[in-house]
Amino acid sequence: MNKNEKAELIAEAKELIQNASAVYLTDYSKINVEDISEIRNQFRKDGVKYRIFKNTLFKRALVESGKFEKLADHLEGMTGFAFASTNPVAPAKIIKKYNDTSQKFPLKACYIETQYFDGSKLKELAELPTKEEVIAGILGSLNSPASGIVGSIAAVIRDLVSVVDEVSKKKAA
């Protein structure tokens, strides 16, 4: 690999780092081609980019980008990199799902936004709600008071109609 190719790979890694809201480092040394292809497909479905870079080139990209500096400590062995931009917890869910059955795709470390997590936090990360789930919860909370008000108004009107109906029945009798 010549200097130009290395520079291109560093630039690509740096761009992925800059555009990512989360970066996950995995150890893919124990996984076979069929399984890694399946995992890549799952990543792709969730908008996650999974790439393999030489550790030294990725370390340079980290230094040049100025982000996720603690990941450099985990750049040993066969390392795969998952970059998430829209759903930062999607890679954790996919990695955990695979590890629940095989234990062959461990998480080394990750950053979500500016928060660093080591590989032992995979279970907690995978249990975090996605951005869409958080938004749905907020919207549900906002709709609850409105539906409560509508229900209260409907109950008052229903009670008023019942009272008027009872009064009309008494006058008729």
N, CA and C atoms as an extended XYZ file, in Angstrom:
519
Properties=species:S:1:pos:R:3:atomname:S:1:resname:S:1:resid:I:1 pbc="F F F"
N         0.862       -1.176        0.000 N   MET     1
C         0.000        0.000        0.000 CA  MET     1
C         0.906        1.235        0.000 C   MET     1
N         0.692        2.111       -0.984 N   ASN     2
C         1.544        3.297       -1.067 CA  ASN     2
C         0.965        4.453       -0.247 C   ASN     2
N         1.693        5.552       -0.198 N   LYS     3
C         1.297        6.700        0.637 CA  LYS     3
C        -0.045        7.287        0.208 C   LYS     3
N        -0.288        7.338       -1.104 N   ASN     4
C        -1.559        7.900       -1.577 CA  ASN     4
C        -2.744        7.053       -1.128 C   ASN     4
N        -2.605        5.742       -1.217 N   GLU     5
C        -3.680        4.854       -0.772 CA  GLU     5
C        -3.913        4.993        0.725 C   GLU     5
N        -2.838        5.086        1.477 N   LYS     6
C        -2.965        5.278        2.925 CA  LYS     6
C        -3.647        6.604        3.234 C   LYS     6
N        -3.265        7.648        2.520 N   ALA     7
C        -3.866        8.969        2.736 CA  ALA     7
C        -5.361        8.936        2.423 C   ALA     7
N        -5.745        8.207        1.373 N   GLU     8
C        -7.167        8.096        1.025 CA  GLU     8
C        -7.936        7.366        2.118 C   GLU     8
N        -7.365        6.287        2.642 N   LEU     9
C        -8.032        5.540        3.708 CA  LEU     9
C        -8.150        6.368        4.984 C   LEU     9
N        -7.116        7.118        5.301 N   ILE    10
C        -7.166        7.993        6.480 CA  ILE    10
C        -8.247        9.053        6.293 C   ILE    10
N        -8.316        9.624        5.085 N   ALA    11
C        -9.341       10.643        4.799 CA  ALA    11
C       -10.747       10.043        4.896 C   ALA    11
N       -10.908        8.822        4.388 N   GLU    12
C       -12.213        8.156        4.469 CA  GLU    12
C       -12.600        7.907        5.925 C   GLU    12
N       -11.661        7.376        6.709 N   ALA    13
C       -11.929        7.119        8.125 CA  ALA    13
C       -12.237        8.417        8.861 C   ALA    13
N       -11.487        9.456        8.558 N   LYS    14
C       -11.704       10.748        9.213 CA  LYS    14
C       -13.095       11.292        8.892 C   LYS    14
N       -13.530       11.146        7.631 N   GLU    15
C       -14.867       11.610        7.238 CA  GLU    15
C       -15.951       10.812        7.964 C   GLU    15
N       -15.770        9.490        8.056 N   LEU    16
C       -16.741        8.664        8.774 CA  LEU    16
C       -16.803        9.068       10.249 C   LEU    16
N       -15.652        9.347       10.835 N   ILE    17
C       -15.603        9.773       12.239 CA  ILE    17
C       -16.323       11.114       12.407 C   ILE    17
N       -16.055       12.051       11.528 N   GLN    18
C       -16.651       13.383       11.631 CA  GLN    18
C       -18.181       13.326       11.512 C   GLN    18
N       -18.695       12.435       10.652 N   ASN    19
C       -20.137       12.369       10.392 CA  ASN    19
C       -20.883       11.441       11.349 C   ASN    19
N       -20.153       10.740       12.197 N   ALA    20
C       -20.785        9.749       13.069 CA  ALA    20
C       -21.189       10.347       14.413 C   ALA    20
N       -22.356        9.919       14.893 N   SER    21
C       -22.748       10.278       16.255 CA  SER    21
C       -22.305        9.193       17.220 C   SER    21
N       -21.956        8.017       16.664 N   ALA    22
C       -21.448        6.912       17.486 CA  ALA    22
C       -20.460        6.090       16.674 C   ALA    22
N       -19.403        5.635       17.349 N   VAL    23
C       -18.412        4.752       16.735 CA  VAL    23
C       -18.210        3.565       17.670 C   VAL    23
N       -18.330        2.358       17.111 N   TYR    24
C       -18.167        1.119       17.866 CA  TYR    24
C       -16.971        0.355       17.314 C   TYR    24
N       -16.147       -0.183       18.207 N   LEU    25
C       -15.026       -1.032       17.824 CA  LEU    25
C       -15.343       -2.461       18.225 C   LEU    25
N       -15.208       -3.381       17.272 N   THR    26
C       -15.491       -4.784       17.532 CA  THR    26
C       -14.272       -5.636       17.200 C   THR    26
N       -14.223       -6.802       17.806 N   ASP    27
C       -13.179       -7.781       17.506 CA  ASP    27
C       -13.810       -8.840       16.608 C   ASP    27
N       -13.364       -8.900       15.365 N   TYR    28
C       -13.967       -9.836       14.430 CA  TYR    28
C       -13.083      -11.057       14.153 C   TYR    28
N       -12.115      -11.321       15.004 N   SER    29
C       -11.153      -12.389       14.758 CA  SER    29
C       -11.773      -13.790       14.820 C   SER    29
N       -12.853      -13.982       15.561 N   LYS    30
C       -13.433      -15.318       15.740 CA  LYS    30
C       -14.652      -15.563       14.849 C   LYS    30
N       -14.948      -14.644       13.963 N   ILE    31
C       -16.183      -14.729       13.195 CA  ILE    31
C       -15.886      -15.184       11.768 C   ILE    31
N       -16.789      -15.964       11.189 N   ASN    32
C       -16.570      -16.437        9.821 CA  ASN    32
C       -17.189      -15.471        8.802 C   ASN    32
N       -16.878      -15.679        7.544 N   VAL    33
C       -17.302      -14.762        6.481 CA  VAL    33
C       -18.825      -14.703        6.366 C   VAL    33
N       -19.476      -15.852        6.482 N   GLU    34
C       -20.939      -15.889        6.369 CA  GLU    34
C       -21.595      -15.025        7.448 C   GLU    34
N       -21.123      -15.155        8.681 N   ASP    35
C       -21.705      -14.393        9.788 CA  ASP    35
C       -21.411      -12.906        9.669 C   ASP    35
N       -20.179      -12.560        9.272 N   ILE    36
C       -19.857      -11.134        9.154 CA  ILE    36
C       -20.679      -10.505        8.035 C   ILE    36
N       -20.962      -11.258        6.982 N   SER    37
C       -21.806      -10.745        5.895 CA  SER    37
C       -23.224      -10.486        6.396 C   SER    37
N       -23.735      -11.400        7.215 N   GLU    38
C       -25.069      -11.225        7.781 CA  GLU    38
C       -25.110       -9.993        8.704 C   GLU    38
N       -24.077       -9.837        9.510 N   ILE    39
C       -24.013       -8.685       10.413 CA  ILE    39
C       -23.923       -7.390        9.610 C   ILE    39
N       -23.106       -7.382        8.566 N   ARG    40
C       -23.001       -6.185        7.711 CA  ARG    40
C       -24.361       -5.832        7.110 C   ARG    40
N       -25.119       -6.841        6.679 N   ASN    41
C       -26.456       -6.591        6.126 CA  ASN    41
C       -27.373       -5.977        7.173 C   ASN    41
N       -27.303       -6.474        8.396 N   GLN    42
C       -28.124       -5.905        9.469 CA  GLN    42
C       -27.703       -4.461        9.747 C   GLN    42
N       -26.387       -4.205        9.768 N   PHE    43
C       -25.904       -2.842        9.956 CA  PHE    43
C       -26.446       -1.935        8.848 C   PHE    43
N       -26.352       -2.410        7.613 N   ARG    44
C       -26.791       -1.610        6.462 CA  ARG    44
C       -28.274       -1.252        6.584 C   ARG    44
N       -29.104       -2.220        7.009 N   LYS    45
C       -30.544       -1.984        7.168 CA  LYS    45
C       -30.819       -0.855        8.156 C   LYS    45
N       -29.963       -0.738        9.176 N   ASP    46
C       -30.156        0.288       10.202 CA  ASP    46
C       -29.343        1.553        9.937 C   ASP    46
N       -28.774        1.665        8.745 N   GLY    47
C       -28.033        2.875        8.388 CA  GLY    47
C       -26.666        2.979        9.045 C   GLY    47
N       -26.100        1.850        9.452 N   VAL    48
C       -24.790        1.823       10.094 CA  VAL    48
C       -23.758        1.393        9.053 C   VAL    48
N       -22.638        2.099        9.030 N   LYS    49
C       -21.552        1.738        8.116 CA  LYS    49
C       -20.516        0.937        8.896 C   LYS    49
N       -20.215       -0.261        8.410 N   TYR    50
C       -19.233       -1.121        9.060 CA  TYR    50
C       -18.032       -1.261        8.135 C   TYR    50
N       -16.878       -0.877        8.634 N   ARG    51
C       -15.656       -0.895        7.822 CA  ARG    51
C       -14.519       -1.528        8.599 C   ARG    51
N       -13.531       -1.970        7.839 N   ILE    52
C       -12.294       -2.495        8.400 CA  ILE    52
C       -11.175       -1.569        7.946 C   ILE    52
N       -10.389       -1.062        8.880 N   PHE    53
C        -9.216       -0.231        8.591 CA  PHE    53
C        -8.031       -0.828        9.328 C   PHE    53
N        -6.856       -0.560        8.827 N   LYS    54
C        -5.667       -0.919        9.599 CA  LYS    54
C        -5.680       -0.051       10.859 C   LYS    54
N        -5.327       -0.640       11.975 N   ASN    55
C        -5.369        0.076       13.252 CA  ASN    55
C        -4.522        1.348       13.231 C   ASN    55
N        -3.347        1.282       12.615 N   THR    56
C        -2.477        2.464       12.586 CA  THR    56
C        -3.097        3.593       11.774 C   THR    56
N        -3.771        3.245       10.682 N   LEU    57
C        -4.414        4.276        9.862 CA  LEU    57
C        -5.606        4.883       10.589 C   LEU    57
N        -6.362        4.044       11.288 N   PHE    58
C        -7.513        4.563       12.031 CA  PHE    58
C        -7.046        5.456       13.176 C   PHE    58
N        -5.946        5.079       13.807 N   LYS    59
C        -5.406        5.901       14.893 CA  LYS    59
C        -5.037        7.289       14.369 C   LYS    59
N        -4.446        7.336       13.190 N   ARG    60
C        -4.122        8.632       12.576 CA  ARG    60
C        -5.377        9.449       12.305 C   ARG    60
N        -6.412        8.781       11.804 N   ALA    61
C        -7.679        9.471       11.525 CA  ALA    61
C        -8.281       10.020       12.814 C   ALA    61
N        -8.175        9.264       13.904 N   LEU    62
C        -8.674        9.753       15.197 CA  LEU    62
C        -7.931       11.011       15.617 C   LEU    62
N        -6.615       10.987       15.491 N   VAL    63
C        -5.796       12.143       15.882 CA  VAL    63
C        -6.163       13.352       15.024 C   VAL    63
N        -6.292       13.147       13.708 N   GLU    64
C        -6.604       14.255       12.807 CA  GLU    64
C        -8.005       14.815       13.044 C   GLU    64
N        -8.956       13.947       13.404 N   SER    65
C       -10.325       14.418       13.609 CA  SER    65
C       -10.496       15.086       14.978 C   SER    65
N        -9.699       14.676       15.957 N   GLY    66
C        -9.824       15.251       17.294 CA  GLY    66
C       -11.021       14.733       18.070 C   GLY    66
N       -11.638       13.663       17.600 N   LYS    67
C       -12.811       13.091       18.267 CA  LYS    67
C       -12.504       11.674       18.722 C   LYS    67
N       -13.233       11.207       19.711 N   PHE    68
C       -13.211        9.816       20.162 CA  PHE    68
C       -11.802        9.325       20.508 C   PHE    68
N       -11.029       10.153       21.180 N   GLU    69
C        -9.606        9.866       21.425 CA  GLU    69
C        -9.351        8.594       22.236 C   GLU    69
N       -10.254        8.205       23.136 N   LYS    70
C       -10.022        7.021       23.966 CA  LYS    70
C       -10.086        5.715       23.179 C   LYS    70
N       -10.642        5.749       21.981 N   LEU    71
C       -10.714        4.534       21.170 CA  LEU    71
C        -9.325        4.050       20.759 C   LEU    71
N        -8.367        4.955       20.708 N   ALA    72
C        -7.009        4.595       20.292 CA  ALA    72
C        -6.413        3.527       21.208 C   ALA    72
N        -6.840        3.486       22.460 N   ASP    73
C        -6.323        2.497       23.410 CA  ASP    73
C        -6.777        1.071       23.077 C   ASP    73
N        -7.803        0.931       22.233 N   HIS    74
C        -8.381       -0.381       21.929 CA  HIS    74
C        -8.030       -0.864       20.525 C   HIS    74
N        -7.095       -0.221       19.880 N   LEU    75
C        -6.744       -0.582       18.509 CA  LEU    75
C        -5.646       -1.649       18.489 C   LEU    75
N        -6.036       -2.839       18.861 N   GLU    76
C        -5.134       -3.988       18.842 CA  GLU    76
C        -5.884       -5.164       18.237 C   GLU    76
N        -5.175       -5.987       17.484 N   GLY    77
C        -5.801       -7.163       16.897 CA  GLY    77
C        -6.706       -6.789       15.735 C   GLY    77
N        -7.596       -7.694       15.405 N   MET    78
C        -8.503       -7.497       14.277 CA  MET    78
C        -9.694       -6.657       14.738 C   MET    78
N        -9.728       -5.433       14.277 N   THR    79
C       -10.740       -4.486       14.740 CA  THR    79
C       -11.641       -4.060       13.600 C   THR    79
N       -12.951       -4.162       13.825 N   GLY    80
C       -13.949       -3.657       12.886 CA  GLY    80
C       -14.562       -2.406       13.467 C   GLY    80
N       -14.988       -1.501       12.596 N   PHE    81
C       -15.489       -0.194       13.033 CA  PHE    81
C       -16.908        0.011       12.515 C   PHE    81
N       -17.841        0.273       13.422 N   ALA    82
C       -19.235        0.551       13.058 CA  ALA    82
C       -19.501        2.026       13.317 C   ALA    82
N       -19.973        2.719       12.287 N   PHE    83
C       -20.243        4.157       12.368 CA  PHE    83
C       -21.742        4.380       12.238 C   PHE    83
N       -22.346        4.963       13.265 N   ALA    84
C       -23.782        5.252       13.250 CA  ALA    84
C       -23.975        6.757       13.255 C   ALA    84
N       -24.875        7.229       12.413 N   SER    85
C       -25.122        8.669       12.393 CA  SER    85
C       -26.526        9.007       12.881 C   SER    85
N       -27.551        8.271       12.454 N   THR    86
C       -28.914        8.628       12.840 CA  THR    86
C       -29.396        7.880       14.083 C   THR    86
N       -28.992        6.638       14.246 N   ASN    87
C       -29.430        5.828       15.383 CA  ASN    87
C       -28.204        5.297       16.121 C   ASN    87
N       -27.720        6.025       17.115 N   PRO    88
C       -26.462        5.653       17.761 CA  PRO    88
C       -26.486        4.355       18.554 C   PRO    88
N       -27.643        3.814       18.895 N   VAL    89
C       -27.671        2.560       19.659 CA  VAL    89
C       -27.913        1.336       18.774 C   VAL    89
N       -28.167        1.535       17.492 N   ALA    90
C       -28.412        0.409       16.587 CA  ALA    90
C       -27.254       -0.584       16.556 C   ALA    90
N       -25.992       -0.141       16.453 N   PRO    91
C       -24.907       -1.125       16.451 CA  PRO    91
C       -24.858       -1.968       17.726 C   PRO    91
N       -25.137       -1.365       18.866 N   ALA    92
C       -25.116       -2.118       20.128 CA  ALA    92
C       -26.173       -3.213       20.117 C   ALA    92
N       -27.341       -2.910       19.606 N   LYS    93
C       -28.416       -3.903       19.547 CA  LYS    93
C       -28.036       -5.064       18.626 C   LYS    93
N       -27.426       -4.765       17.487 N   ILE    94
C       -27.034       -5.799       16.527 CA  ILE    94
C       -25.901       -6.653       17.094 C   ILE    94
N       -24.903       -6.007       17.667 N   ILE    95
C       -23.763       -6.734       18.245 CA  ILE    95
C       -24.235       -7.633       19.383 C   ILE    95
N       -25.092       -7.111       20.258 N   LYS    96
C       -25.598       -7.908       21.383 CA  LYS    96
C       -26.418       -9.098       20.879 C   LYS    96
N       -27.251       -8.863       19.878 N   LYS    97
C       -28.079       -9.942       19.335 CA  LYS    97
C       -27.192      -11.080       18.831 C   LYS    97
N       -26.134      -10.741       18.136 N   TYR    98
C       -25.228      -11.772       17.633 CA  TYR    98
C       -24.470      -12.447       18.786 C   TYR    98
N       -24.032      -11.670       19.750 N   ASN    99
C       -23.275      -12.225       20.877 CA  ASN    99
C       -24.127      -13.099       21.788 C   ASN    99
N       -25.431      -12.862       21.821 N   ASP   100
C       -26.308      -13.699       22.643 CA  ASP   100
C       -26.285      -15.151       22.171 C   ASP   100
N       -26.052      -15.354       20.871 N   THR   101
C       -26.045      -16.716       20.339 CA  THR   101
C       -24.642      -17.301       20.192 C   THR   101
N       -23.618      -16.459       19.938 N   SER   102
C       -22.318      -17.038       19.603 CA  SER   102
C       -21.129      -16.578       20.455 C   SER   102
N       -21.176      -15.426       21.038 N   GLN   103
C       -20.060      -14.866       21.809 CA  GLN   103
C       -18.790      -14.705       20.969 C   GLN   103
N       -18.935      -14.524       19.654 N   LYS   104
C       -17.766      -14.434       18.777 CA  LYS   104
C       -17.534      -13.036       18.216 C   LYS   104
N       -18.300      -12.072       18.629 N   PHE   105
C       -18.205      -10.723       18.051 CA  PHE   105
C       -18.222       -9.691       19.178 C   PHE   105
N       -17.205       -9.712       20.043 N   PRO   106
C       -17.233       -8.832       21.225 CA  PRO   106
C       -17.039       -7.352       20.886 C   PRO   106
N       -17.648       -6.530       21.696 N   LEU   107
C       -17.455       -5.085       21.608 CA  LEU   107
C       -16.195       -4.729       22.383 C   LEU   107
N       -15.305       -3.982       21.743 N   LYS   108
C       -14.087       -3.528       22.430 CA  LYS   108
C       -14.372       -2.248       23.204 C   LYS   108
N       -14.975       -1.281       22.515 N   ALA   109
C       -15.292        0.011       23.127 CA  ALA   109
C       -16.152        0.799       22.152 C   ALA   109
N       -16.748        1.889       22.635 N   CYS   110
C       -17.511        2.760       21.736 CA  CYS   110
C       -17.638        4.157       22.323 C   CYS   110
N       -17.989        5.055       21.457 N   TYR   111
C       -18.369        6.414       21.828 CA  TYR   111
C       -19.765        6.655       21.286 C   TYR   111
N       -20.624        7.218       22.111 N   ILE   112
C       -21.914        7.718       21.652 CA  ILE   112
C       -21.898        9.203       21.968 C   ILE   112
N       -21.957        9.995       20.902 N   GLU   113
C       -21.752       11.438       20.992 CA  GLU   113
C       -20.387       11.685       21.642 C   GLU   113
N       -20.357       12.213       22.850 N   THR   114
C       -19.076       12.482       23.511 CA  THR   114
C       -18.827       11.543       24.692 C   THR   114
N       -19.707       10.568       24.889 N   GLN   115
C       -19.611        9.651       26.025 CA  GLN   115
C       -18.907        8.366       25.626 C   GLN   115
N       -17.865        8.009       26.373 N   TYR   116
C       -17.089        6.792       26.117 CA  TYR   116
C       -17.649        5.630       26.925 C   TYR   116
N       -17.706        4.443       26.308 N   PHE   117
C       -18.132        3.220       26.985 CA  PHE   117
C       -17.156        2.112       26.616 C   PHE   117
N       -16.778        1.281       27.602 N   ASP   118
C       -15.925        0.145       27.266 CA  ASP   118
C       -16.814       -1.042       26.890 C   ASP   118
N       -16.192       -2.120       26.447 N   GLY   119
C       -16.929       -3.265       25.938 CA  GLY   119
C       -17.851       -3.932       26.939 C   GLY   119
N       -17.603       -3.766       28.221 N   SER   120
C       -18.441       -4.410       29.237 CA  SER   120
C       -19.833       -3.783       29.345 C   SER   120
N       -20.045       -2.650       28.724 N   LYS   121
C       -21.330       -1.943       28.809 CA  LYS   121
C       -22.281       -2.299       27.673 C   LYS   121
N       -21.973       -3.342       26.902 N   LEU   122
C       -22.786       -3.696       25.735 CA  LEU   122
C       -24.248       -3.916       26.094 C   LEU   122
N       -24.513       -4.662       27.156 N   LYS   123
C       -25.903       -4.967       27.525 CA  LYS   123
C       -26.679       -3.682       27.820 C   LYS   123
N       -26.086       -2.785       28.584 N   GLU   124
C       -26.753       -1.527       28.926 CA  GLU   124
C       -26.992       -0.677       27.685 C   GLU   124
N       -26.005       -0.635       26.787 N   LEU   125
C       -26.156        0.151       25.560 CA  LEU   125
C       -27.259       -0.413       24.674 C   LEU   125
N       -27.323       -1.732       24.584 N   ALA   126
C       -28.326       -2.371       23.730 CA  ALA   126
C       -29.744       -2.159       24.266 C   ALA   126
N       -29.870       -1.908       25.560 N   GLU   127
C       -31.186       -1.701       26.149 CA  GLU   127
C       -31.660       -0.250       26.055 C   GLU   127
N       -30.782        0.651       25.625 N   LEU   128
C       -31.190        2.046       25.468 CA  LEU   128
C       -32.238        2.151       24.369 C   LEU   128
N       -33.196        3.057       24.528 N   PRO   129
C       -34.197        3.219       23.465 CA  PRO   129
C       -33.585        3.929       22.260 C   PRO   129
N       -34.128        3.626       21.092 N   THR   130
C       -33.674        4.305       19.881 CA  THR   130
C       -34.224        5.727       19.869 C   THR   130
N       -33.717        6.528       18.978 N   LYS   131
C       -34.174        7.915       18.857 CA  LYS   131
C       -35.674        7.957       18.569 C   LYS   131
N       -36.140        7.065       17.693 N   GLU   132
C       -37.561        7.030       17.348 CA  GLU   132
C       -38.426        6.667       18.555 C   GLU   132
N       -37.925        5.719       19.384 N   GLU   133
C       -38.669        5.321       20.581 CA  GLU   133
C       -38.754        6.468       21.582 C   GLU   133
N       -37.682        7.235       21.716 N   VAL   134
C       -37.686        8.386       22.622 CA  VAL   134
C       -38.677        9.441       22.130 C   VAL   134
N       -38.647        9.713       20.830 N   ILE   135
C       -39.559       10.708       20.250 CA  ILE   135
C       -41.010       10.251       20.429 C   ILE   135
N       -41.266        8.960       20.184 N   ALA   136
C       -42.625        8.439       20.352 CA  ALA   136
C       -43.088        8.591       21.804 C   ALA   136
N       -42.198        8.336       22.751 N   GLY   137
C       -42.545        8.488       24.166 CA  GLY   137
C       -42.871        9.931       24.519 C   GLY   137
N       -42.078       10.857       23.985 N   ILE   138
C       -42.317       12.277       24.241 CA  ILE   138
C       -43.645       12.710       23.632 C   ILE   138
N       -43.871       12.302       22.390 N   LEU   139
C       -45.137       12.667       21.743 CA  LEU   139
C       -46.325       12.044       22.464 C   LEU   139
N       -46.151       10.812       22.940 N   GLY   140
C       -47.217       10.176       23.702 CA  GLY   140
C       -47.509       10.941       24.985 C   GLY   140
N       -46.450       11.435       25.630 N   SER   141
C       -46.630       12.219       26.851 CA  SER   141
C       -47.332       13.539       26.558 C   SER   141
N       -46.984       14.124       25.419 N   LEU   142
C       -47.628       15.384       25.053 CA  LEU   142
C       -49.092       15.176       24.701 C   LEU   142
N       -49.406       14.041       24.072 N   ASN   143
C       -50.786       13.761       23.685 CA  ASN   143
C       -51.645       13.365       24.878 C   ASN   143
N       -51.051       12.809       25.918 N   SER   144
C       -51.825       12.353       27.069 CA  SER   144
C       -52.637       13.468       27.708 C   SER   144
N       -52.034       14.630       28.011 N   PRO   145
C       -52.853       15.693       28.607 CA  PRO   145
C       -53.977       16.146       27.674 C   PRO   145
N       -53.699       16.197       26.372 N   ALA   146
C       -54.738       16.632       25.434 CA  ALA   146
C       -55.887       15.626       25.416 C   ALA   146
N       -55.579       14.345       25.375 N   SER   147
C       -56.648       13.341       25.365 CA  SER   147
C       -57.366       13.325       26.710 C   SER   147
N       -56.654       13.617       27.797 N   GLY   148
C       -57.296       13.706       29.106 CA  GLY   148
C       -58.289       14.859       29.164 C   GLY   148
N       -57.906       15.987       28.580 N   ILE   149
C       -58.805       17.151       28.540 CA  ILE   149
C       -60.032       16.829       27.701 C   ILE   149
N       -59.813       16.198       26.541 N   VAL   150
C       -60.938       15.826       25.676 CA  VAL   150
C       -61.860       14.865       26.415 C   VAL   150
N       -61.274       13.893       27.120 N   GLY   151
C       -62.080       12.943       27.894 CA  GLY   151
C       -62.876       13.641       28.987 C   GLY   151
N       -62.255       14.606       29.662 N   SER   152
C       -62.941       15.348       30.728 CA  SER   152
C       -64.094       16.168       30.169 C   SER   152
N       -63.854       16.841       29.056 N   ILE   153
C       -64.921       17.644       28.434 CA  ILE   153
C       -66.060       16.739       27.993 C   ILE   153
N       -65.715       15.598       27.396 N   ALA   154
C       -66.746       14.656       26.956 CA  ALA   154
C       -67.542       14.147       28.156 C   ALA   154
N       -66.881       13.893       29.278 N   ALA   155
C       -67.570       13.409       30.477 CA  ALA   155
C       -68.521       14.473       31.020 C   ALA   155
N       -68.092       15.728       31.011 N   VAL   156
C       -68.949       16.822       31.481 CA  VAL   156
C       -70.173       16.943       30.585 C   VAL   156
N       -69.949       16.877       29.279 N   ILE   157
C       -71.087       16.979       28.345 CA  ILE   157
C       -72.029       15.797       28.530 C   ILE   157
N       -71.478       14.601       28.696 N   ARG   158
C       -72.291       13.401       28.889 CA  ARG   158
C       -73.116       13.539       30.180 C   ARG   158
N       -72.488       14.025       31.251 N   ASP   159
C       -73.208       14.223       32.511 CA  ASP   159
C       -74.288       15.277       32.364 C   ASP   159
N       -73.982       16.338       31.643 N   LEU   160
C       -74.972       17.399       31.412 CA  LEU   160
C       -76.162       16.856       30.632 C   LEU   160
N       -75.906       16.067       29.610 N   VAL   161
C       -76.986       15.461       28.825 CA  VAL   161
C       -77.808       14.536       29.712 C   VAL   161
N       -77.152       13.782       30.584 N   SER   162
C       -77.877       12.888       31.500 CA  SER   162
C       -78.780       13.681       32.441 C   SER   162
N       -78.283       14.789       32.971 N   VAL   163
C       -79.073       15.628       33.877 CA  VAL   163
C       -80.261       16.221       33.136 C   VAL   163
N       -80.027       16.748       31.937 N   VAL   164
C       -81.124       17.331       31.147 CA  VAL   164
C       -82.150       16.254       30.831 C   VAL   164
N       -81.701       15.054       30.499 N   ASP   165
C       -82.610       13.954       30.184 CA  ASP   165
C       -83.448       13.585       31.409 C   ASP   165
N       -82.814       13.517       32.589 N   GLU   166
C       -83.534       13.195       33.816 CA  GLU   166
C       -84.573       14.278       34.147 C   GLU   166
N       -84.170       15.547       33.967 N   VAL   167
C       -85.083       16.652       34.242 CA  VAL   167
C       -86.282       16.574       33.304 C   VAL   167
N       -86.035       16.287       32.037 N   SER   168
C       -87.149       16.219       31.067 CA  SER   168
C       -88.074       15.045       31.395 C   SER   168
N       -87.519       13.937       31.885 N   LYS   169
C       -88.340       12.782       32.267 CA  LYS   169
C       -89.214       13.120       33.489 C   LYS   169
N       -88.659       13.884       34.449 N   LYS   170
C       -89.432       14.259       35.635 CA  LYS   170
C       -90.537       15.213       35.287 C   LYS   170
N       -90.277       16.152       34.372 N   LYS   171
C       -91.312       17.085       33.960 CA  LYS   171
C       -92.400       16.381       33.193 C   LYS   171
N       -92.063       15.385       32.426 N   ALA   172
C       -93.037       14.627       31.649 CA  ALA   172
C       -93.914       13.765       32.564 C   ALA   172
N       -93.392       13.347       33.711 N   ALA   173
C       -94.126       12.453       34.600 CA  ALA   173
C       -95.031       13.195       35.492 C   ALA   173
